[in-house]
Amino acid sequence: GGNSIIGSDGAGNLTTQKTNYPAFGVYMSANQSSANNTYTKINFDTEDYDTDNAYDTGNNRFTVPSGKAGKYIFCLKGMVDQVDDAERTEVVFYKNGSIDNKSLMQDYSPTSGTSIFANTSFVYDLVVGDYIEAYLKHTEGGTRDIESGYSYFFGYRIGS
């Protein structure tokens, strides 16, 4: 019927609703410089997957497409290289151009030159046209790299 969640063609092949769509996963193709104590928009410029072409690698943001309003979960991890004792790294989500959620990681390592990361996840109730972006801030004192091999951003719709 019109409300089926799962169907079969009679030969054992199943079809399901695309309940977790749109979905995307992106990563960085190269390290990115980040100035001290400044929120830097992370250049997630390479798609691993993007079911509805809702993530734009040109402006590094996910935008809710037409007909896809609902609840979404987003996850973000950012790693900064060459951090010393008692420095801090934050990753944050911006919703429609403003900070909306953040996570903080304090480095307590006794040695210098350690890479540290922060990660966060958050559920949003979004309408068509809302957009989510990923940012990072550190307090190392100088410019540091956001490490491409260890930073990622993904999200998907979890319901209406």
Buried (B, 14 or more C-beta within 10 A) or exposed (E): EEEEEEEEEEEEEEEEEEEBBBBBBBBBEEBBEBEEEEBBBBBBBEBEEBBBEBBEBEEBBBBBBEEBBBEBBBBBBBBBBBBBEEBBBBBBBBBEEEEBBBBEBEBEBEEEEBBBBBBBBBEBEBEEEBBBBBBBBBBBEEEBBBBBEBBBBBBBBEEE
